Amino acid sequence: MLRLRYGHRQAMVAAAIRALPNEGCGLLVGRADEVVEIVPSPNVADSARVYEIDPRVLLRTFRDVETRGLEVIGVFHSHTHSAAYPSPTDVAQAPDPSWHYVLVSLAEKESDVRSFRILNGTITEEDLALDHDQGHGSPDRR
């Protein structure tokens, strides 16, 4: 299960919308299965079909998280016209089996955000626990 705040979800959707007509992307920073911060990145692939995190964002983020006792725990990117499910290209590009891979679909009016694990080419969807930023109530399971 991946836990994140509602504001993180909104930040990923906003980054995806800003990147249109291309895919949007960025990094998930946190501890184990909890997102603490979203780090949007330009899609240096400049494409509506694939994404590539800017190497400068990647390097800066890895250096920064080390000093704060955090780690990069995954990546997010958008699909502009298809479902929030990893494509064969996404699976082939999955760099770390311990990472969470969050997909944001903009194919419908209501954005869809889902999280996956990818291990040896096998895709497994994981629960997404959405905590309200104010800390009230129990998390929504999505």
N, CA, C and O atoms as CSV, one atom per row, in Angstrom:
chain,resi,resn,atom,element,x,y,z
A,1,MET,N,N,0.839,-1.182,0.000
A,1,MET,CA,C,0.000,0.000,0.000
A,1,MET,C,C,0.881,1.242,0.000
A,1,MET,O,O,1.901,1.304,0.687
A,2,LEU,N,N,0.464,2.224,-0.783
A,2,LEU,CA,C,1.152,3.515,-0.810
A,2,LEU,C,C,0.258,4.539,-0.135
A,2,LEU,O,O,-0.921,4.664,-0.467
A,3,ARG,N,N,0.826,5.272,0.813
A,3,ARG,CA,C,0.085,6.290,1.547
A,3,ARG,C,C,0.572,7.666,1.087
A,3,ARG,O,O,1.773,7.927,1.010
A,4,LEU,N,N,-0.401,8.542,0.782
A,4,LEU,CA,C,-0.079,9.912,0.437
A,4,LEU,C,C,-1.215,10.822,0.853
A,4,LEU,O,O,-2.331,10.367,1.104
A,5,ARG,N,N,-0.924,12.104,0.924
A,5,ARG,CA,C,-1.943,13.077,1.277
A,5,ARG,C,C,-2.703,13.517,0.024
A,5,ARG,O,O,-2.205,13.412,-1.097
A,6,TYR,N,N,-3.905,14.007,0.245
A,6,TYR,CA,C,-4.738,14.495,-0.845
A,6,TYR,C,C,-3.993,15.563,-1.660
A,6,TYR,O,O,-4.099,15.594,-2.886
A,7,GLY,N,N,-3.248,16.427,-0.985
A,7,GLY,CA,C,-2.477,17.468,-1.668
A,7,GLY,C,C,-1.434,16.897,-2.615
A,7,GLY,O,O,-1.152,17.490,-3.656
A,8,HIS,N,N,-0.856,15.746,-2.261
A,8,HIS,CA,C,0.099,15.088,-3.159
A,8,HIS,C,C,-0.601,14.622,-4.431
A,8,HIS,O,O,-0.092,14.791,-5.538
A,9,ARG,N,N,-1.782,14.030,-4.245
A,9,ARG,CA,C,-2.552,13.578,-5.413
A,9,ARG,C,C,-2.838,14.756,-6.335
A,9,ARG,O,O,-2.666,14.674,-7.551
A,10,GLN,N,N,-3.277,15.855,-5.724
A,10,GLN,CA,C,-3.604,17.043,-6.507
A,10,GLN,C,C,-2.372,17.608,-7.210
A,10,GLN,O,O,-2.471,18.089,-8.338
A,11,ALA,N,N,-1.209,17.553,-6.551
A,11,ALA,CA,C,0.028,18.050,-7.156
A,11,ALA,C,C,0.422,17.208,-8.371
A,11,ALA,O,O,0.909,17.746,-9.365
A,12,MET,N,N,0.213,15.892,-8.295
A,12,MET,CA,C,0.521,15.034,-9.446
A,12,MET,C,C,-0.420,15.319,-10.608
A,12,MET,O,O,0.012,15.394,-11.759
A,13,VAL,N,N,-1.691,15.475,-10.312
A,13,VAL,CA,C,-2.670,15.781,-11.370
A,13,VAL,C,C,-2.339,17.134,-11.995
A,13,VAL,O,O,-2.388,17.278,-13.216
A,14,ALA,N,N,-2.006,18.122,-11.172
A,14,ALA,CA,C,-1.661,19.454,-11.688
A,14,ALA,C,C,-0.420,19.398,-12.580
A,14,ALA,O,O,-0.383,20.035,-13.633
A,15,ALA,N,N,0.589,18.642,-12.164
A,15,ALA,CA,C,1.800,18.500,-12.985
A,15,ALA,C,C,1.472,17.840,-14.320
A,15,ALA,O,O,2.023,18.210,-15.357
A,16,ALA,N,N,0.571,16.860,-14.287
A,16,ALA,CA,C,0.163,16.172,-15.517
A,16,ALA,C,C,-0.565,17.133,-16.454
A,16,ALA,O,O,-0.336,17.117,-17.663
A,17,ILE,N,N,-1.431,17.959,-15.902
A,17,ILE,CA,C,-2.182,18.918,-16.722
A,17,ILE,C,C,-1.247,19.981,-17.297
A,17,ILE,O,O,-1.372,20.346,-18.466
A,18,ARG,N,N,-0.312,20.478,-16.487
A,18,ARG,CA,C,0.641,21.483,-16.969
A,18,ARG,C,C,1.498,20.959,-18.119
A,18,ARG,O,O,1.910,21.731,-18.985
A,19,ALA,N,N,1.764,19.673,-18.133
A,19,ALA,CA,C,2.644,19.093,-19.155
A,19,ALA,C,C,1.949,18.856,-20.493
A,19,ALA,O,O,2.611,18.612,-21.502
A,20,LEU,N,N,0.611,18.927,-20.508
A,20,LEU,CA,C,-0.113,18.660,-21.749
A,20,LEU,C,C,0.409,19.522,-22.895
A,20,LEU,O,O,0.732,20.687,-22.663
A,21,PRO,N,N,0.505,19.014,-24.105
A,21,PRO,CA,C,-0.032,17.740,-24.568
A,21,PRO,C,C,0.878,16.542,-24.277
A,21,PRO,O,O,0.561,15.416,-24.660
A,22,ASN,N,N,2.003,16.781,-23.602
A,22,ASN,CA,C,2.935,15.693,-23.282
A,22,ASN,C,C,2.568,15.018,-21.967
A,22,ASN,O,O,1.733,15.509,-21.208
A,23,GLU,N,N,3.209,13.886,-21.716
A,23,GLU,CA,C,3.069,13.239,-20.413
A,23,GLU,C,C,3.792,14.082,-19.377
A,23,GLU,O,O,4.853,14.646,-19.646
A,24,GLY,N,N,3.209,14.159,-18.195
A,24,GLY,CA,C,3.857,14.806,-17.074
A,24,GLY,C,C,4.540,13.749,-16.230
A,24,GLY,O,O,4.187,12.572,-16.304
A,25,CYS,N,N,5.521,14.156,-15.423
A,25,CYS,CA,C,6.241,13.171,-14.621
A,25,CYS,C,C,6.896,13.827,-13.415
A,25,CYS,O,O,6.955,15.052,-13.301
A,26,GLY,N,N,7.385,12.980,-12.522
A,26,GLY,CA,C,8.081,13.465,-11.347
A,26,GLY,C,C,8.419,12.328,-10.410
A,26,GLY,O,O,8.161,11.160,-10.702
A,27,LEU,N,N,8.999,12.683,-9.284
A,27,LEU,CA,C,9.478,11.709,-8.312
A,27,LEU,C,C,8.625,11.729,-7.048
A,27,LEU,O,O,8.037,12.750,-6.689
A,28,LEU,N,N,8.573,10.582,-6.385
A,28,LEU,CA,C,7.912,10.436,-5.098
A,28,LEU,C,C,9.007,10.338,-4.037
A,28,LEU,O,O,9.874,9.467,-4.115
A,29,VAL,N,N,8.969,11.208,-3.073
A,29,VAL,CA,C,9.963,11.226,-2.002
A,29,VAL,C,C,9.267,10.861,-0.701
A,29,VAL,O,O,8.160,11.328,-0.431
A,30,GLY,N,N,9.914,10.028,0.102
A,30,GLY,CA,C,9.312,9.664,1.371
A,30,GLY,C,C,10.110,8.643,2.124
A,30,GLY,O,O,11.338,8.596,2.051
A,31,ARG,N,N,9.371,7.813,2.865
A,31,ARG,CA,C,9.950,6.728,3.657
A,31,ARG,C,C,9.122,5.482,3.390
A,31,ARG,O,O,7.913,5.483,3.625
A,32,ALA,N,N,9.739,4.439,2.912
A,32,ALA,CA,C,9.094,3.139,2.663
A,32,ALA,C,C,7.863,3.298,1.780
A,32,ALA,O,O,7.983,3.477,0.568
A,33,ASP,N,N,6.676,3.233,2.386
A,33,ASP,CA,C,5.431,3.274,1.629
A,33,ASP,C,C,4.640,4.545,1.875
A,33,ASP,O,O,3.431,4.577,1.641
A,34,GLU,N,N,5.306,5.595,2.346
A,34,GLU,CA,C,4.624,6.857,2.622
A,34,GLU,C,C,5.277,8.008,1.868
A,34,GLU,O,O,6.473,8.263,2.012
A,35,VAL,N,N,4.476,8.699,1.062
A,35,VAL,CA,C,4.955,9.860,0.315
A,35,VAL,C,C,4.973,11.067,1.239
A,35,VAL,O,O,3.994,11.357,1.927
A,36,VAL,N,N,6.099,11.764,1.244
A,36,VAL,CA,C,6.261,12.972,2.035
A,36,VAL,C,C,6.254,14.199,1.119
A,36,VAL,O,O,5.856,15.291,1.524
A,37,GLU,N,N,6.701,13.996,-0.121
A,37,GLU,CA,C,6.860,15.116,-1.040
A,37,GLU,C,C,6.753,14.629,-2.487
A,37,GLU,O,O,7.171,13.518,-2.814
A,38,ILE,N,N,6.192,15.472,-3.338
A,38,ILE,CA,C,6.129,15.238,-4.778
A,38,ILE,C,C,7.122,16.198,-5.422
A,38,ILE,O,O,7.120,17.389,-5.112
A,39,VAL,N,N,7.972,15.689,-6.320
A,39,VAL,CA,C,8.935,16.530,-7.022
A,39,VAL,C,C,8.641,16.444,-8.523
A,39,VAL,O,O,9.116,15.528,-9.195
A,40,PRO,N,N,7.853,17.403,-9.056
A,40,PRO,CA,C,7.585,17.386,-10.492
A,40,PRO,C,C,8.868,17.610,-11.289
A,40,PRO,O,O,9.815,18.233,-10.811
A,41,SER,N,N,8.875,17.095,-12.499
A,41,SER,CA,C,10.033,17.242,-13.381
A,41,SER,C,C,9.556,17.548,-14.791
A,41,SER,O,O,8.499,17.074,-15.207
A,42,PRO,N,N,10.322,18.330,-15.523
A,42,PRO,CA,C,10.019,18.438,-16.950
A,42,PRO,C,C,10.170,17.060,-17.594
A,42,PRO,O,O,11.026,16.272,-17.193
A,43,ASN,N,N,9.351,16.781,-18.574
A,43,ASN,CA,C,9.482,15.548,-19.352
A,43,ASN,C,C,10.476,15.842,-20.467
A,43,ASN,O,O,10.106,16.400,-21.500
A,44,VAL,N,N,11.728,15.471,-20.264
A,44,VAL,CA,C,12.754,15.797,-21.261
A,44,VAL,C,C,12.607,14.967,-22.536
A,44,VAL,O,O,13.261,15.258,-23.538
A,45,ALA,N,N,11.758,13.940,-22.510
A,45,ALA,CA,C,11.459,13.204,-23.736
A,45,ALA,C,C,10.554,14.038,-24.643
A,45,ALA,O,O,10.450,13.765,-25.839
A,46,ASP,N,N,9.895,15.061,-24.069
A,46,ASP,CA,C,9.027,15.950,-24.836
A,46,ASP,C,C,8.048,15.159,-25.697
A,46,ASP,O,O,7.952,15.364,-26.907
A,47,SER,N,N,7.317,14.240,-25.039
A,47,SER,CA,C,6.483,13.285,-25.758
A,47,SER,C,C,5.145,13.060,-25.053
A,47,SER,O,O,5.044,13.177,-23.832
A,48,ALA,N,N,4.128,12.738,-25.841
A,48,ALA,CA,C,2.827,12.365,-25.295
A,48,ALA,C,C,2.733,10.859,-25.093
A,48,ALA,O,O,1.706,10.367,-24.627
A,49,ARG,N,N,3.787,10.115,-25.436
A,49,ARG,CA,C,3.762,8.659,-25.330
A,49,ARG,C,C,4.772,8.080,-24.336
A,49,ARG,O,O,4.591,6.960,-23.858
A,50,VAL,N,N,5.818,8.818,-24.024
A,50,VAL,CA,C,6.828,8.351,-23.068
A,50,VAL,C,C,7.248,9.529,-22.190
A,50,VAL,O,O,7.003,10.691,-22.514
A,51,TYR,N,N,7.881,9.195,-21.081
A,51,TYR,CA,C,8.380,10.250,-20.204
A,51,TYR,C,C,9.821,9.952,-19.840
A,51,TYR,O,O,10.272,8.807,-19.867
A,52,GLU,N,N,10.527,11.016,-19.499
A,52,GLU,CA,C,11.891,10.891,-18.983
A,52,GLU,C,C,12.110,12.021,-17.987
A,52,GLU,O,O,11.979,13.200,-18.317
A,53,ILE,N,N,12.448,11.634,-16.759
A,53,ILE,CA,C,12.729,12.611,-15.706
A,53,ILE,C,C,13.993,13.385,-16.095
A,53,ILE,O,O,14.963,12.794,-16.568
A,54,ASP,N,N,13.979,14.680,-15.899
A,54,ASP,CA,C,15.141,15.518,-16.162
A,54,ASP,C,C,16.291,15.047,-15.274
A,54,ASP,O,O,16.127,14.987,-14.055
A,55,PRO,N,N,17.440,14.714,-15.841
A,55,PRO,CA,C,18.573,14.228,-15.035
A,55,PRO,C,C,18.995,15.207,-13.940
A,55,PRO,O,O,19.467,14.784,-12.885
A,56,ARG,N,N,18.830,16.512,-14.180
A,56,ARG,CA,C,19.189,17.500,-13.158
A,56,ARG,C,C,18.247,17.404,-11.961
A,56,ARG,O,O,18.681,17.530,-10.816
A,57,VAL,N,N,16.951,17.181,-12.224
A,57,VAL,CA,C,15.972,17.013,-11.148
A,57,VAL,C,C,16.292,15.735,-10.369
A,57,VAL,O,O,16.255,15.714,-9.139
A,58,LEU,N,N,16.603,14.687,-11.104
A,58,LEU,CA,C,16.945,13.403,-10.483
A,58,LEU,C,C,18.150,13.553,-9.552
A,58,LEU,O,O,18.092,13.134,-8.396
A,59,LEU,N,N,19.230,14.140,-10.040
A,59,LEU,CA,C,20.445,14.309,-9.252
A,59,LEU,C,C,20.203,15.202,-8.040
A,59,LEU,O,O,20.612,14.874,-6.926
A,60,ARG,N,N,19.537,16.331,-8.266
A,60,ARG,CA,C,19.265,17.273,-7.174
A,60,ARG,C,C,18.396,16.615,-6.100
A,60,ARG,O,O,18.627,16.806,-4.906
A,61,THR,N,N,17.401,15.843,-6.528
A,61,THR,CA,C,16.497,15.196,-5.569
A,61,THR,C,C,17.223,14.128,-4.774
A,61,THR,O,O,17.068,14.058,-3.555
A,62,PHE,N,N,18.017,13.290,-5.440
A,62,PHE,CA,C,18.755,12.254,-4.716
A,62,PHE,C,C,19.711,12.864,-3.696
A,62,PHE,O,O,19.854,12.339,-2.592
A,63,ARG,N,N,20.362,13.960,-4.053
A,63,ARG,CA,C,21.265,14.620,-3.104
A,63,ARG,C,C,20.488,15.210,-1.928
A,63,ARG,O,O,20.902,15.089,-0.775
A,64,ASP,N,N,19.363,15.845,-2.232
A,64,ASP,CA,C,18.568,16.503,-1.206
A,64,ASP,C,C,17.977,15.506,-0.206
A,64,ASP,O,O,18.026,15.737,1.002
A,65,VAL,N,N,17.422,14.407,-0.703
A,65,VAL,CA,C,16.760,13.468,0.213
A,65,VAL,C,C,17.756,12.816,1.158
A,65,VAL,O,O,17.425,12.513,2.304
A,66,GLU,N,N,18.965,12.603,0.682
A,66,GLU,CA,C,20.009,12.008,1.517
A,66,GLU,C,C,20.254,12.852,2.765
A,66,GLU,O,O,20.424,12.316,3.860
A,67,THR,N,N,20.272,14.170,2.596
A,67,THR,CA,C,20.557,15.063,3.721
A,67,THR,C,C,19.384,15.156,4.688
A,67,THR,O,O,19.560,15.598,5.824
A,68,ARG,N,N,18.192,14.751,4.262
A,68,ARG,CA,C,17.005,14.859,5.116
A,68,ARG,C,C,16.520,13.520,5.654
A,68,ARG,O,O,15.468,13.455,6.289
A,69,GLY,N,N,17.273,12.452,5.408
A,69,GLY,CA,C,16.869,11.145,5.921
A,69,GLY,C,C,15.679,10.553,5.190
A,69,GLY,O,O,14.969,9.708,5.736
A,70,LEU,N,N,15.456,10.990,3.960
A,70,LEU,CA,C,14.372,10.479,3.131
A,70,LEU,C,C,14.966,9.706,1.969
A,70,LEU,O,O,16.185,9.562,1.872
A,71,GLU,N,N,14.108,9.207,1.087
A,71,GLU,CA,C,14.584,8.534,-0.111
A,71,GLU,C,C,13.592,8.702,-1.241
A,71,GLU,O,O,12.422,9.008,-1.014
A,72,VAL,N,N,14.061,8.503,-2.448
A,72,VAL,CA,C,13.161,8.461,-3.592
A,72,VAL,C,C,12.510,7.085,-3.547
A,72,VAL,O,O,13.190,6.061,-3.614
A,73,ILE,N,N,11.177,7.073,-3.430
A,73,ILE,CA,C,10.462,5.798,-3.289
A,73,ILE,C,C,9.649,5.448,-4.534
A,73,ILE,O,O,8.960,4.428,-4.573
A,74,GLY,N,N,9.740,6.305,-5.546
A,74,GLY,CA,C,9.010,5.985,-6.763
A,74,GLY,C,C,8.946,7.141,-7.723
A,74,GLY,O,O,9.618,8.161,-7.574
A,75,VAL,N,N,8.106,6.935,-8.719
A,75,VAL,CA,C,7.943,7.904,-9.795
A,75,VAL,C,C,6.461,7.991,-10.147
A,75,VAL,O,O,5.712,7.029,-9.974
A,76,PHE,N,N,6.053,9.147,-10.639
A,76,PHE,CA,C,4.702,9.261,-11.182
A,76,PHE,C,C,4.802,9.801,-12.599
A,76,PHE,O,O,5.731,10.532,-12.940
A,77,HIS,N,N,3.835,9.430,-13.407
A,77,HIS,CA,C,3.718,10.032,-14.730
A,77,HIS,C,C,2.283,9.894,-15.209
A,77,HIS,O,O,1.490,9.134,-14.654
A,78,SER,N,N,1.974,10.645,-16.249
A,78,SER,CA,C,0.598,10.650,-16.734
A,78,SER,C,C,0.471,9.913,-18.053
A,78,SER,O,O,1.425,9.767,-18.818
A,79,HIS,N,N,-0.743,9.460,-18.283
A,79,HIS,CA,C,-1.155,8.968,-19.584
A,79,HIS,C,C,-2.205,9.956,-20.070
A,79,HIS,O,O,-3.229,10.158,-19.417
A,80,THR,N,N,-1.951,10.558,-21.201
A,80,THR,CA,C,-2.824,11.627,-21.670
A,80,THR,C,C,-4.124,11.108,-22.286
A,80,THR,O,O,-5.154,11.778,-22.203
A,81,HIS,N,N,-4.090,9.923,-22.902
A,81,HIS,CA,C,-5.272,9.415,-23.600
A,81,HIS,C,C,-5.572,7.953,-23.307
A,81,HIS,O,O,-6.374,7.333,-24.006
A,82,SER,N,N,-4.945,7.403,-22.293
A,82,SER,CA,C,-5.186,5.993,-21.974
A,82,SER,C,C,-5.343,5.830,-20.460
A,82,SER,O,O,-5.134,6.767,-19.688
A,83,ALA,N,N,-5.711,4.632,-20.068
A,83,ALA,CA,C,-5.990,4.329,-18.663
A,83,ALA,C,C,-4.736,4.446,-17.797
A,83,ALA,O,O,-3.610,4.423,-18.292
A,84,ALA,N,N,-4.966,4.572,-16.494
A,84,ALA,CA,C,-3.882,4.617,-15.503
A,84,ALA,C,C,-3.422,3.194,-15.232
A,84,ALA,O,O,-3.695,2.623,-14.176
A,85,TYR,N,N,-2.719,2.638,-16.209
A,85,TYR,CA,C,-2.181,1.283,-16.111
A,85,TYR,C,C,-0.869,1.263,-16.879
A,85,TYR,O,O,-0.797,1.816,-17.976
A,86,PRO,N,N,0.183,0.633,-16.328
A,86,PRO,CA,C,1.489,0.662,-16.979
A,86,PRO,C,C,1.464,0.056,-18.395
A,86,PRO,O,O,0.944,-1.037,-18.618
A,87,SER,N,N,2.035,0.798,-19.322
A,87,SER,CA,C,2.170,0.328,-20.696
A,87,SER,C,C,3.388,-0.589,-20.790
A,87,SER,O,O,4.195,-0.628,-19.861
A,88,PRO,N,N,3.536,-1.323,-21.882
A,88,PRO,CA,C,4.755,-2.125,-22.059
A,88,PRO,C,C,6.027,-1.279,-21.961
A,88,PRO,O,O,7.042,-1.743,-21.441
A,89,THR,N,N,5.976,-0.048,-22.454
A,89,THR,CA,C,7.131,0.848,-22.341
A,89,THR,C,C,7.401,1.184,-20.878
A,89,THR,O,O,8.555,1.202,-20.449
A,90,ASP,N,N,6.346,1.448,-20.112
A,90,ASP,CA,C,6.512,1.740,-18.677
A,90,ASP,C,C,7.178,0.570,-17.963
A,90,ASP,O,O,8.072,0.763,-17.139
A,91,VAL,N,N,6.743,-0.628,-18.281
A,91,VAL,CA,C,7.299,-1.829,-17.647
A,91,VAL,C,C,8.772,-1.982,-18.009
A,91,VAL,O,O,9.599,-2.283,-17.149
A,92,ALA,N,N,9.096,-1.774,-19.277
A,92,ALA,CA,C,10.487,-1.911,-19.725
A,92,ALA,C,C,11.391,-0.868,-19.085
A,92,ALA,O,O,12.576,-1.125,-18.871
A,93,GLN,N,N,10.845,0.308,-18.775
A,93,GLN,CA,C,11.641,1.396,-18.205
A,93,GLN,C,C,11.660,1.405,-16.682
A,93,GLN,O,O,12.341,2.241,-16.089
A,94,ALA,N,N,10.938,0.505,-16.036
A,94,ALA,CA,C,10.849,0.508,-14.570
A,94,ALA,C,C,12.226,0.221,-13.967
A,94,ALA,O,O,12.707,-0.909,-14.047
A,95,PRO,N,N,12.872,1.240,-13.357
A,95,PRO,CA,C,14.264,1.076,-12.936
A,95,PRO,C,C,14.491,0.353,-11.617
A,95,PRO,O,O,15.579,-0.177,-11.390
A,96,ASP,N,N,13.488,0.321,-10.739
A,96,ASP,CA,C,13.752,-0.197,-9.396
A,96,ASP,C,C,12.544,-1.005,-8.913
A,96,ASP,O,O,11.447,-0.457,-8.804
A,97,PRO,N,N,12.726,-2.292,-8.622
A,97,PRO,CA,C,11.599,-3.118,-8.188
A,97,PRO,C,C,11.006,-2.718,-6.834
A,97,PRO,O,O,9.894,-3.130,-6.505
A,98,SER,N,N,11.730,-1.925,-6.053
A,98,SER,CA,C,11.187,-1.494,-4.756
A,98,SER,C,C,10.352,-0.219,-4.884
A,98,SER,O,O,9.685,0.176,-3.928
A,99,TRP,N,N,10.379,0.420,-6.037
A,99,TRP,CA,C,9.669,1.678,-6.229
A,99,TRP,C,C,8.172,1.483,-6.420
A,99,TRP,O,O,7.697,0.419,-6.817
A,100,HIS,N,N,7.453,2.560,-6.119
A,100,HIS,CA,C,6.033,2.675,-6.429
A,100,HIS,C,C,5.932,3.418,-7.755
A,100,HIS,O,O,6.630,4.408,-7.974
A,101,TYR,N,N,5.071,2.942,-8.627
A,101,TYR,CA,C,4.866,3.567,-9.931
A,101,TYR,C,C,3.424,4.074,-9.979
A,101,TYR,O,O,2.482,3.293,-10.108
A,102,VAL,N,N,3.270,5.394,-9.872
A,102,VAL,CA,C,1.944,5.999,-9.839
A,102,VAL,C,C,1.616,6.530,-11.231
A,102,VAL,O,O,2.405,7.237,-11.856
A,103,LEU,N,N,0.422,6.161,-11.690
A,103,LEU,CA,C,-0.050,6.599,-12.998
A,103,LEU,C,C,-1.233,7.537,-12.819
A,103,LEU,O,O,-2.139,7.265,-12.031
A,104,VAL,N,N,-1.219,8.633,-13.548
A,104,VAL,CA,C,-2.302,9.610,-13.563
A,104,VAL,C,C,-2.891,9.592,-14.965
A,104,VAL,O,O,-2.211,9.942,-15.930
A,105,SER,N,N,-4.146,9.190,-15.083
A,105,SER,CA,C,-4.791,9.193,-16.390
A,105,SER,C,C,-5.626,10.460,-16.547
A,105,SER,O,O,-6.419,10.818,-15.676
A,106,LEU,N,N,-5.424,11.126,-17.681
A,106,LEU,CA,C,-6.220,12.299,-18.029
A,106,LEU,C,C,-7.184,11.982,-19.168
A,106,LEU,O,O,-7.709,12.888,-19.815
A,107,ALA,N,N,-7.412,10.696,-19.408
A,107,ALA,CA,C,-8.247,10.268,-20.532
A,107,ALA,C,C,-9.718,10.625,-20.348
A,107,ALA,O,O,-10.437,10.822,-21.328
A,108,GLU,N,N,-10.165,10.710,-19.110
A,108,GLU,CA,C,-11.560,11.035,-18.814
A,108,GLU,C,C,-11.626,12.403,-18.134
A,108,GLU,O,O,-10.598,12.959,-17.746
A,109,LYS,N,N,-12.820,12.934,-17.996
A,109,LYS,CA,C,-12.995,14.233,-17.348
A,109,LYS,C,C,-12.461,14.205,-15.921
A,109,LYS,O,O,-11.785,15.140,-15.492
A,110,GLU,N,N,-12.757,13.142,-15.189
A,110,GLU,CA,C,-12.248,12.950,-13.824
A,110,GLU,C,C,-10.919,12.196,-13.903
A,110,GLU,O,O,-10.875,11.081,-14.424
A,111,SER,N,N,-9.845,12.786,-13.397
A,111,SER,CA,C,-8.541,12.116,-13.444
A,111,SER,C,C,-8.561,10.855,-12.579
A,111,SER,O,O,-9.241,10.800,-11.553
A,112,ASP,N,N,-7.813,9.859,-13.006
A,112,ASP,CA,C,-7.710,8.591,-12.290
A,112,ASP,C,C,-6.262,8.424,-11.855
A,112,ASP,O,O,-5.354,8.534,-12.679
A,113,VAL,N,N,-6.033,8.162,-10.576
A,113,VAL,CA,C,-4.680,7.998,-10.032
A,113,VAL,C,C,-4.594,6.621,-9.396
A,113,VAL,O,O,-5.373,6.296,-8.500
A,114,ARG,N,N,-3.643,5.809,-9.859
A,114,ARG,CA,C,-3.470,4.447,-9.349
A,114,ARG,C,C,-1.983,4.172,-9.159
A,114,ARG,O,O,-1.137,4.782,-9.814
A,115,SER,N,N,-1.677,3.248,-8.256
A,115,SER,CA,C,-0.284,2.913,-7.950
A,115,SER,C,C,-0.011,1.439,-8.220
A,115,SER,O,O,-0.875,0.583,-8.027
A,116,PHE,N,N,1.215,1.161,-8.674
A,116,PHE,CA,C,1.612,-0.192,-9.046
A,116,PHE,C,C,3.015,-0.496,-8.559
A,116,PHE,O,O,3.813,0.400,-8.285
A,117,ARG,N,N,3.290,-1.783,-8.458
A,117,ARG,CA,C,4.640,-2.299,-8.287
A,117,ARG,C,C,4.954,-3.068,-9.564
A,117,ARG,O,O,4.080,-3.722,-10.133
A,118,ILE,N,N,6.192,-2.989,-10.009
A,118,ILE,CA,C,6.616,-3.706,-11.212
A,118,ILE,C,C,7.872,-4.485,-10.860
A,118,ILE,O,O,8.916,-3.900,-10.572
A,119,LEU,N,N,7.766,-5.803,-10.886
A,119,LEU,CA,C,8.872,-6.675,-10.515
A,119,LEU,C,C,9.062,-7.729,-11.601
A,119,LEU,O,O,8.166,-8.531,-11.866
A,120,ASN,N,N,10.224,-7.718,-12.219
A,120,ASN,CA,C,10.544,-8.672,-13.288
A,120,ASN,C,C,9.465,-8.711,-14.369
A,120,ASN,O,O,9.097,-9.779,-14.859
A,121,GLY,N,N,8.964,-7.527,-14.730
A,121,GLY,CA,C,7.962,-7.434,-15.781
A,121,GLY,C,C,6.544,-7.720,-15.342
A,121,GLY,O,O,5.614,-7.604,-16.141
A,122,THR,N,N,6.357,-8.097,-14.069
A,122,THR,CA,C,5.024,-8.383,-13.559
A,122,THR,C,C,4.455,-7.146,-12.880
A,122,THR,O,O,5.096,-6.553,-12.011
A,123,ILE,N,N,3.247,-6.759,-13.281
A,123,ILE,CA,C,2.574,-5.571,-12.752
A,123,ILE,C,C,1.593,-5.987,-11.668
A,123,ILE,O,O,0.752,-6.861,-11.878
A,124,THR,N,N,1.708,-5.352,-10.502
A,124,THR,CA,C,0.772,-5.599,-9.409
A,124,THR,C,C,0.238,-4.265,-8.929
A,124,THR,O,O,1.003,-3.389,-8.525
A,125,GLU,N,N,-1.085,-4.112,-8.976
A,125,GLU,CA,C,-1.661,-2.876,-8.449
A,125,GLU,C,C,-1.652,-2.939,-6.930
A,125,GLU,O,O,-1.879,-3.992,-6.334
A,126,GLU,N,N,-1.386,-1.792,-6.317
A,126,GLU,CA,C,-1.401,-1.706,-4.864
A,126,GLU,C,C,-2.438,-0.679,-4.421
A,126,GLU,O,O,-2.776,0.246,-5.160
A,127,ASP,N,N,-2.931,-0.861,-3.209
A,127,ASP,CA,C,-3.881,0.096,-2.663
A,127,ASP,C,C,-3.213,1.453,-2.505
A,127,ASP,O,O,-2.012,1.555,-2.253
A,128,LEU,N,N,-4.015,2.477,-2.658
A,128,LEU,CA,C,-3.567,3.846,-2.479
A,128,LEU,C,C,-4.363,4.419,-1.312
A,128,LEU,O,O,-5.577,4.595,-1.415
A,129,ALA,N,N,-3.696,4.707,-0.216
A,129,ALA,CA,C,-4.353,5.292,0.958
A,129,ALA,C,C,-4.195,6.799,0.872
A,129,ALA,O,O,-3.083,7.324,0.925
A,130,LEU,N,N,-5.307,7.480,0.740
A,130,LEU,CA,C,-5.314,8.921,0.548
A,130,LEU,C,C,-5.713,9.599,1.853
A,130,LEU,O,O,-6.880,9.563,2.245
A,131,ASP,N,N,-4.743,10.219,2.527
A,131,ASP,CA,C,-5.001,10.915,3.784
A,131,ASP,C,C,-5.387,12.358,3.488
A,131,ASP,O,O,-4.788,13.008,2.632
A,132,HIS,N,N,-6.377,12.843,4.192
A,132,HIS,CA,C,-6.764,14.239,4.038
A,132,HIS,C,C,-5.698,15.100,4.689
A,132,HIS,O,O,-5.215,14.778,5.775
A,133,ASP,N,N,-5.329,16.189,4.035
A,133,ASP,CA,C,-4.236,17.043,4.492
A,133,ASP,C,C,-4.426,17.564,5.906
A,133,ASP,O,O,-3.445,17.781,6.618
A,134,GLN,N,N,-5.652,17.767,6.320
A,134,GLN,CA,C,-5.891,18.293,7.665
A,134,GLN,C,C,-5.735,17.212,8.723
A,134,GLN,O,O,-5.723,17.516,9.915
A,135,GLY,N,N,-5.615,15.956,8.309
A,135,GLY,CA,C,-5.442,14.881,9.262
A,135,GLY,C,C,-6.733,14.433,9.904
A,135,GLY,O,O,-6.698,13.708,10.899
A,136,HIS,N,N,-7.889,14.845,9.361
A,136,HIS,CA,C,-9.178,14.476,9.939
A,136,HIS,C,C,-9.687,13.194,9.321
A,136,HIS,O,O,-9.557,12.979,8.116
A,137,GLY,N,N,-10.254,12.362,10.130
A,137,GLY,CA,C,-10.899,11.159,9.612
A,137,GLY,C,C,-9.918,10.106,9.178
A,137,GLY,O,O,-8.703,10.288,9.259
A,138,SER,N,N,-10.462,8.998,8.714
A,138,SER,CA,C,-9.634,7.889,8.258
A,138,SER,C,C,-9.304,8.086,6.787
A,138,SER,O,O,-10.015,8.805,6.086
A,139,PRO,N,N,-8.224,7.451,6.304
A,139,PRO,CA,C,-7.839,7.631,4.910
A,139,PRO,C,C,-8.841,6.984,3.971
A,139,PRO,O,O,-9.476,5.984,4.304
A,140,ASP,N,N,-8.970,7.581,2.779
A,140,ASP,CA,C,-9.760,6.973,1.721
A,140,ASP,C,C,-8.901,5.897,1.073
A,140,ASP,O,O,-7.697,6.089,0.904
A,141,ARG,N,N,-9.486,4.794,0.716
A,141,ARG,CA,C,-8.761,3.740,0.010
A,141,ARG,C,C,-9.126,3.838,-1.464
A,141,ARG,O,O,-10.300,3.740,-1.823
A,142,ARG,N,N,-8.145,4.026,-2.304
A,142,ARG,CA,C,-8.374,4.156,-3.751
A,142,ARG,C,C,-7.470,3.217,-4.495
A,142,ARG,O,O,-7.505,3.171,-5.724
